[in-house]
């Protein structure tokens, strides 16, 4: 599973300058990496368990995002994608919210 978080300044006319923040968090199936290969190394077991989202559990993530002082409105988008196999994927959850800031 992959969680993508993006913050955009919609007031910016240039699409390349709209993205203020972008980050990604990856969760792996126990015993397999993103390419579907088995991972057996003892030193990898802790990494696999740490990066695995357990069944029927909720994982909360926090991202610290700093904006310039002249940004008045930001669109935050979070998309959780499940990669079934290879490039086959399904969006599990998606949310967009606009946040307005009062600038004095």
MODELLER restraints for C-alpha pairs under 7 A, 6 or more apart:
rsr = mdl.restraints
at = mdl.atoms
rsr.add(forms.Gaussian(group=physical.xy_distance, feature=features.Distance(at['CA:1:A'], at['CA:26:A']), mean=5.89, stdev=0.5))
rsr.add(forms.Gaussian(group=physical.xy_distance, feature=features.Distance(at['CA:1:A'], at['CA:27:A']), mean=5.04, stdev=0.5))
rsr.add(forms.Gaussian(group=physical.xy_distance, feature=features.Distance(at['CA:1:A'], at['CA:28:A']), mean=6.56, stdev=0.5))
rsr.add(forms.Gaussian(group=physical.xy_distance, feature=features.Distance(at['CA:1:A'], at['CA:80:A']), mean=6.90, stdev=0.5))
rsr.add(forms.Gaussian(group=physical.xy_distance, feature=features.Distance(at['CA:1:A'], at['CA:81:A']), mean=5.51, stdev=0.5))
rsr.add(forms.Gaussian(group=physical.xy_distance, feature=features.Distance(at['CA:1:A'], at['CA:82:A']), mean=4.40, stdev=0.5))
rsr.add(forms.Gaussian(group=physical.xy_distance, feature=features.Distance(at['CA:1:A'], at['CA:83:A']), mean=5.98, stdev=0.5))
rsr.add(forms.Gaussian(group=physical.xy_distance, feature=features.Distance(at['CA:2:A'], at['CA:24:A']), mean=6.87, stdev=0.5))
rsr.add(forms.Gaussian(group=physical.xy_distance, feature=features.Distance(at['CA:2:A'], at['CA:25:A']), mean=5.79, stdev=0.5))
rsr.add(forms.Gaussian(group=physical.xy_distance, feature=features.Distance(at['CA:2:A'], at['CA:26:A']), mean=4.54, stdev=0.5))
rsr.add(forms.Gaussian(group=physical.xy_distance, feature=features.Distance(at['CA:2:A'], at['CA:27:A']), mean=6.20, stdev=0.5))
rsr.add(forms.Gaussian(group=physical.xy_distance, feature=features.Distance(at['CA:2:A'], at['CA:80:A']), mean=5.71, stdev=0.5))
rsr.add(forms.Gaussian(group=physical.xy_distance, feature=features.Distance(at['CA:2:A'], at['CA:81:A']), mean=5.20, stdev=0.5))
rsr.add(forms.Gaussian(group=physical.xy_distance, feature=features.Distance(at['CA:2:A'], at['CA:82:A']), mean=6.53, stdev=0.5))
rsr.add(forms.Gaussian(group=physical.xy_distance, feature=features.Distance(at['CA:3:A'], at['CA:24:A']), mean=5.54, stdev=0.5))
rsr.add(forms.Gaussian(group=physical.xy_distance, feature=features.Distance(at['CA:3:A'], at['CA:25:A']), mean=5.09, stdev=0.5))
rsr.add(forms.Gaussian(group=physical.xy_distance, feature=features.Distance(at['CA:3:A'], at['CA:26:A']), mean=6.38, stdev=0.5))
rsr.add(forms.Gaussian(group=physical.xy_distance, feature=features.Distance(at['CA:3:A'], at['CA:78:A']), mean=6.92, stdev=0.5))
rsr.add(forms.Gaussian(group=physical.xy_distance, feature=features.Distance(at['CA:3:A'], at['CA:79:A']), mean=5.71, stdev=0.5))
rsr.add(forms.Gaussian(group=physical.xy_distance, feature=features.Distance(at['CA:3:A'], at['CA:80:A']), mean=4.49, stdev=0.5))
rsr.add(forms.Gaussian(group=physical.xy_distance, feature=features.Distance(at['CA:3:A'], at['CA:81:A']), mean=6.45, stdev=0.5))
rsr.add(forms.Gaussian(group=physical.xy_distance, feature=features.Distance(at['CA:4:A'], at['CA:23:A']), mean=6.00, stdev=0.5))
rsr.add(forms.Gaussian(group=physical.xy_distance, feature=features.Distance(at['CA:4:A'], at['CA:24:A']), mean=4.56, stdev=0.5))
rsr.add(forms.Gaussian(group=physical.xy_distance, feature=features.Distance(at['CA:4:A'], at['CA:25:A']), mean=6.68, stdev=0.5))
rsr.add(forms.Gaussian(group=physical.xy_distance, feature=features.Distance(at['CA:4:A'], at['CA:78:A']), mean=5.64, stdev=0.5))
rsr.add(forms.Gaussian(group=physical.xy_distance, feature=features.Distance(at['CA:4:A'], at['CA:79:A']), mean=5.27, stdev=0.5))
rsr.add(forms.Gaussian(group=physical.xy_distance, feature=features.Distance(at['CA:4:A'], at['CA:80:A']), mean=6.51, stdev=0.5))
rsr.add(forms.Gaussian(group=physical.xy_distance, feature=features.Distance(at['CA:5:A'], at['CA:22:A']), mean=5.67, stdev=0.5))
rsr.add(forms.Gaussian(group=physical.xy_distance, feature=features.Distance(at['CA:5:A'], at['CA:23:A']), mean=5.39, stdev=0.5))
rsr.add(forms.Gaussian(group=physical.xy_distance, feature=features.Distance(at['CA:5:A'], at['CA:24:A']), mean=6.28, stdev=0.5))
rsr.add(forms.Gaussian(group=physical.xy_distance, feature=features.Distance(at['CA:5:A'], at['CA:77:A']), mean=5.70, stdev=0.5))
rsr.add(forms.Gaussian(group=physical.xy_distance, feature=features.Distance(at['CA:5:A'], at['CA:78:A']), mean=4.50, stdev=0.5))
rsr.add(forms.Gaussian(group=physical.xy_distance, feature=features.Distance(at['CA:5:A'], at['CA:79:A']), mean=6.65, stdev=0.5))
rsr.add(forms.Gaussian(group=physical.xy_distance, feature=features.Distance(at['CA:6:A'], at['CA:21:A']), mean=5.56, stdev=0.5))
rsr.add(forms.Gaussian(group=physical.xy_distance, feature=features.Distance(at['CA:6:A'], at['CA:22:A']), mean=4.41, stdev=0.5))
rsr.add(forms.Gaussian(group=physical.xy_distance, feature=features.Distance(at['CA:6:A'], at['CA:23:A']), mean=6.66, stdev=0.5))
rsr.add(forms.Gaussian(group=physical.xy_distance, feature=features.Distance(at['CA:6:A'], at['CA:76:A']), mean=5.79, stdev=0.5))
rsr.add(forms.Gaussian(group=physical.xy_distance, feature=features.Distance(at['CA:6:A'], at['CA:77:A']), mean=5.24, stdev=0.5))
rsr.add(forms.Gaussian(group=physical.xy_distance, feature=features.Distance(at['CA:6:A'], at['CA:78:A']), mean=6.57, stdev=0.5))
rsr.add(forms.Gaussian(group=physical.xy_distance, feature=features.Distance(at['CA:7:A'], at['CA:19:A']), mean=5.95, stdev=0.5))
rsr.add(forms.Gaussian(group=physical.xy_distance, feature=features.Distance(at['CA:7:A'], at['CA:20:A']), mean=5.48, stdev=0.5))
rsr.add(forms.Gaussian(group=physical.xy_distance, feature=features.Distance(at['CA:7:A'], at['CA:21:A']), mean=4.99, stdev=0.5))
rsr.add(forms.Gaussian(group=physical.xy_distance, feature=features.Distance(at['CA:7:A'], at['CA:22:A']), mean=6.48, stdev=0.5))
rsr.add(forms.Gaussian(group=physical.xy_distance, feature=features.Distance(at['CA:7:A'], at['CA:74:A']), mean=6.40, stdev=0.5))
rsr.add(forms.Gaussian(group=physical.xy_distance, feature=features.Distance(at['CA:7:A'], at['CA:75:A']), mean=5.57, stdev=0.5))
rsr.add(forms.Gaussian(group=physical.xy_distance, feature=features.Distance(at['CA:7:A'], at['CA:76:A']), mean=4.50, stdev=0.5))
rsr.add(forms.Gaussian(group=physical.xy_distance, feature=features.Distance(at['CA:7:A'], at['CA:77:A']), mean=6.41, stdev=0.5))
rsr.add(forms.Gaussian(group=physical.xy_distance, feature=features.Distance(at['CA:8:A'], at['CA:18:A']), mean=5.11, stdev=0.5))
rsr.add(forms.Gaussian(group=physical.xy_distance, feature=features.Distance(at['CA:8:A'], at['CA:19:A']), mean=4.46, stdev=0.5))
rsr.add(forms.Gaussian(group=physical.xy_distance, feature=features.Distance(at['CA:8:A'], at['CA:20:A']), mean=5.43, stdev=0.5))
rsr.add(forms.Gaussian(group=physical.xy_distance, feature=features.Distance(at['CA:8:A'], at['CA:74:A']), mean=5.56, stdev=0.5))
rsr.add(forms.Gaussian(group=physical.xy_distance, feature=features.Distance(at['CA:8:A'], at['CA:75:A']), mean=5.14, stdev=0.5))
rsr.add(forms.Gaussian(group=physical.xy_distance, feature=features.Distance(at['CA:8:A'], at['CA:76:A']), mean=6.57, stdev=0.5))
rsr.add(forms.Gaussian(group=physical.xy_distance, feature=features.Distance(at['CA:9:A'], at['CA:18:A']), mean=4.88, stdev=0.5))
rsr.add(forms.Gaussian(group=physical.xy_distance, feature=features.Distance(at['CA:9:A'], at['CA:19:A']), mean=6.45, stdev=0.5))
rsr.add(forms.Gaussian(group=physical.xy_distance, feature=features.Distance(at['CA:9:A'], at['CA:20:A']), mean=6.61, stdev=0.5))
rsr.add(forms.Gaussian(group=physical.xy_distance, feature=features.Distance(at['CA:9:A'], at['CA:73:A']), mean=6.38, stdev=0.5))
rsr.add(forms.Gaussian(group=physical.xy_distance, feature=features.Distance(at['CA:9:A'], at['CA:74:A']), mean=4.95, stdev=0.5))
rsr.add(forms.Gaussian(group=physical.xy_distance, feature=features.Distance(at['CA:9:A'], at['CA:75:A']), mean=6.53, stdev=0.5))
rsr.add(forms.Gaussian(group=physical.xy_distance, feature=features.Distance(at['CA:10:A'], at['CA:18:A']), mean=6.24, stdev=0.5))
rsr.add(forms.Gaussian(group=physical.xy_distance, feature=features.Distance(at['CA:10:A'], at['CA:74:A']), mean=6.63, stdev=0.5))
rsr.add(forms.Gaussian(group=physical.xy_distance, feature=features.Distance(at['CA:10:A'], at['CA:75:A']), mean=7.00, stdev=0.5))
rsr.add(forms.Gaussian(group=physical.xy_distance, feature=features.Distance(at['CA:12:A'], at['CA:18:A']), mean=5.47, stdev=0.5))
rsr.add(forms.Gaussian(group=physical.xy_distance, feature=features.Distance(at['CA:21:A'], at['CA:65:A']), mean=6.87, stdev=0.5))
rsr.add(forms.Gaussian(group=physical.xy_distance, feature=features.Distance(at['CA:27:A'], at['CA:51:A']), mean=5.14, stdev=0.5))
rsr.add(forms.Gaussian(group=physical.xy_distance, feature=features.Distance(at['CA:27:A'], at['CA:52:A']), mean=5.13, stdev=0.5))
rsr.add(forms.Gaussian(group=physical.xy_distance, feature=features.Distance(at['CA:27:A'], at['CA:53:A']), mean=5.98, stdev=0.5))
rsr.add(forms.Gaussian(group=physical.xy_distance, feature=features.Distance(at['CA:28:A'], at['CA:34:A']), mean=6.67, stdev=0.5))
rsr.add(forms.Gaussian(group=physical.xy_distance, feature=features.Distance(at['CA:28:A'], at['CA:48:A']), mean=6.79, stdev=0.5))
rsr.add(forms.Gaussian(group=physical.xy_distance, feature=features.Distance(at['CA:28:A'], at['CA:51:A']), mean=5.98, stdev=0.5))
rsr.add(forms.Gaussian(group=physical.xy_distance, feature=features.Distance(at['CA:28:A'], at['CA:52:A']), mean=5.00, stdev=0.5))
rsr.add(forms.Gaussian(group=physical.xy_distance, feature=features.Distance(at['CA:29:A'], at['CA:52:A']), mean=5.97, stdev=0.5))
rsr.add(forms.Gaussian(group=physical.xy_distance, feature=features.Distance(at['CA:30:A'], at['CA:48:A']), mean=5.97, stdev=0.5))
rsr.add(forms.Gaussian(group=physical.xy_distance, feature=features.Distance(at['CA:30:A'], at['CA:49:A']), mean=6.68, stdev=0.5))
rsr.add(forms.Gaussian(group=physical.xy_distance, feature=features.Distance(at['CA:30:A'], at['CA:52:A']), mean=6.29, stdev=0.5))
rsr.add(forms.Gaussian(group=physical.xy_distance, feature=features.Distance(at['CA:31:A'], at['CA:38:A']), mean=5.47, stdev=0.5))
rsr.add(forms.Gaussian(group=physical.xy_distance, feature=features.Distance(at['CA:31:A'], at['CA:39:A']), mean=5.26, stdev=0.5))
rsr.add(forms.Gaussian(group=physical.xy_distance, feature=features.Distance(at['CA:31:A'], at['CA:48:A']), mean=6.85, stdev=0.5))
rsr.add(forms.Gaussian(group=physical.xy_distance, feature=features.Distance(at['CA:32:A'], at['CA:38:A']), mean=4.58, stdev=0.5))
rsr.add(forms.Gaussian(group=physical.xy_distance, feature=features.Distance(at['CA:32:A'], at['CA:39:A']), mean=5.65, stdev=0.5))
rsr.add(forms.Gaussian(group=physical.xy_distance, feature=features.Distance(at['CA:33:A'], at['CA:39:A']), mean=6.81, stdev=0.5))
rsr.add(forms.Gaussian(group=physical.xy_distance, feature=features.Distance(at['CA:35:A'], at['CA:86:A']), mean=6.57, stdev=0.5))
rsr.add(forms.Gaussian(group=physical.xy_distance, feature=features.Distance(at['CA:72:A'], at['CA:100:A']), mean=5.75, stdev=0.5))
rsr.add(forms.Gaussian(group=physical.xy_distance, feature=features.Distance(at['CA:72:A'], at['CA:101:A']), mean=4.96, stdev=0.5))
rsr.add(forms.Gaussian(group=physical.xy_distance, feature=features.Distance(at['CA:72:A'], at['CA:102:A']), mean=6.74, stdev=0.5))
rsr.add(forms.Gaussian(group=physical.xy_distance, feature=features.Distance(at['CA:72:A'], at['CA:103:A']), mean=6.77, stdev=0.5))
rsr.add(forms.Gaussian(group=physical.xy_distance, feature=features.Distance(at['CA:73:A'], at['CA:98:A']), mean=6.87, stdev=0.5))
rsr.add(forms.Gaussian(group=physical.xy_distance, feature=features.Distance(at['CA:73:A'], at['CA:99:A']), mean=5.67, stdev=0.5))
rsr.add(forms.Gaussian(group=physical.xy_distance, feature=features.Distance(at['CA:73:A'], at['CA:100:A']), mean=4.40, stdev=0.5))
rsr.add(forms.Gaussian(group=physical.xy_distance, feature=features.Distance(at['CA:73:A'], at['CA:101:A']), mean=6.10, stdev=0.5))
rsr.add(forms.Gaussian(group=physical.xy_distance, feature=features.Distance(at['CA:74:A'], at['CA:98:A']), mean=5.64, stdev=0.5))
rsr.add(forms.Gaussian(group=physical.xy_distance, feature=features.Distance(at['CA:74:A'], at['CA:99:A']), mean=5.24, stdev=0.5))
rsr.add(forms.Gaussian(group=physical.xy_distance, feature=features.Distance(at['CA:74:A'], at['CA:100:A']), mean=6.50, stdev=0.5))
rsr.add(forms.Gaussian(group=physical.xy_distance, feature=features.Distance(at['CA:75:A'], at['CA:96:A']), mean=6.75, stdev=0.5))
rsr.add(forms.Gaussian(group=physical.xy_distance, feature=features.Distance(at['CA:75:A'], at['CA:97:A']), mean=5.63, stdev=0.5))
rsr.add(forms.Gaussian(group=physical.xy_distance, feature=features.Distance(at['CA:75:A'], at['CA:98:A']), mean=4.36, stdev=0.5))
rsr.add(forms.Gaussian(group=physical.xy_distance, feature=features.Distance(at['CA:75:A'], at['CA:99:A']), mean=6.27, stdev=0.5))
rsr.add(forms.Gaussian(group=physical.xy_distance, feature=features.Distance(at['CA:76:A'], at['CA:96:A']), mean=5.61, stdev=0.5))
rsr.add(forms.Gaussian(group=physical.xy_distance, feature=features.Distance(at['CA:76:A'], at['CA:97:A']), mean=5.32, stdev=0.5))
rsr.add(forms.Gaussian(group=physical.xy_distance, feature=features.Distance(at['CA:76:A'], at['CA:98:A']), mean=6.27, stdev=0.5))
rsr.add(forms.Gaussian(group=physical.xy_distance, feature=features.Distance(at['CA:77:A'], at['CA:95:A']), mean=5.72, stdev=0.5))
rsr.add(forms.Gaussian(group=physical.xy_distance, feature=features.Distance(at['CA:77:A'], at['CA:96:A']), mean=4.36, stdev=0.5))
rsr.add(forms.Gaussian(group=physical.xy_distance, feature=features.Distance(at['CA:77:A'], at['CA:97:A']), mean=6.57, stdev=0.5))
rsr.add(forms.Gaussian(group=physical.xy_distance, feature=features.Distance(at['CA:78:A'], at['CA:94:A']), mean=5.71, stdev=0.5))
rsr.add(forms.Gaussian(group=physical.xy_distance, feature=features.Distance(at['CA:78:A'], at['CA:95:A']), mean=5.44, stdev=0.5))
rsr.add(forms.Gaussian(group=physical.xy_distance, feature=features.Distance(at['CA:78:A'], at['CA:96:A']), mean=6.59, stdev=0.5))
rsr.add(forms.Gaussian(group=physical.xy_distance, feature=features.Distance(at['CA:79:A'], at['CA:93:A']), mean=5.88, stdev=0.5))
rsr.add(forms.Gaussian(group=physical.xy_distance, feature=features.Distance(at['CA:79:A'], at['CA:94:A']), mean=4.37, stdev=0.5))
rsr.add(forms.Gaussian(group=physical.xy_distance, feature=features.Distance(at['CA:79:A'], at['CA:95:A']), mean=6.60, stdev=0.5))
rsr.add(forms.Gaussian(group=physical.xy_distance, feature=features.Distance(at['CA:80:A'], at['CA:91:A']), mean=5.96, stdev=0.5))
rsr.add(forms.Gaussian(group=physical.xy_distance, feature=features.Distance(at['CA:80:A'], at['CA:92:A']), mean=5.53, stdev=0.5))
rsr.add(forms.Gaussian(group=physical.xy_distance, feature=features.Distance(at['CA:80:A'], at['CA:93:A']), mean=5.12, stdev=0.5))
rsr.add(forms.Gaussian(group=physical.xy_distance, feature=features.Distance(at['CA:80:A'], at['CA:94:A']), mean=6.25, stdev=0.5))
rsr.add(forms.Gaussian(group=physical.xy_distance, feature=features.Distance(at['CA:81:A'], at['CA:89:A']), mean=6.62, stdev=0.5))
rsr.add(forms.Gaussian(group=physical.xy_distance, feature=features.Distance(at['CA:81:A'], at['CA:90:A']), mean=5.68, stdev=0.5))
rsr.add(forms.Gaussian(group=physical.xy_distance, feature=features.Distance(at['CA:81:A'], at['CA:91:A']), mean=4.35, stdev=0.5))
rsr.add(forms.Gaussian(group=physical.xy_distance, feature=features.Distance(at['CA:81:A'], at['CA:92:A']), mean=5.49, stdev=0.5))
rsr.add(forms.Gaussian(group=physical.xy_distance, feature=features.Distance(at['CA:82:A'], at['CA:89:A']), mean=5.52, stdev=0.5))
rsr.add(forms.Gaussian(group=physical.xy_distance, feature=features.Distance(at['CA:82:A'], at['CA:90:A']), mean=5.30, stdev=0.5))
rsr.add(forms.Gaussian(group=physical.xy_distance, feature=features.Distance(at['CA:82:A'], at['CA:91:A']), mean=6.20, stdev=0.5))
rsr.add(forms.Gaussian(group=physical.xy_distance, feature=features.Distance(at['CA:82:A'], at['CA:92:A']), mean=6.39, stdev=0.5))
rsr.add(forms.Gaussian(group=physical.xy_distance, feature=features.Distance(at['CA:83:A'], at['CA:89:A']), mean=4.21, stdev=0.5))
rsr.add(forms.Gaussian(group=physical.xy_distance, feature=features.Distance(at['CA:83:A'], at['CA:90:A']), mean=6.50, stdev=0.5))
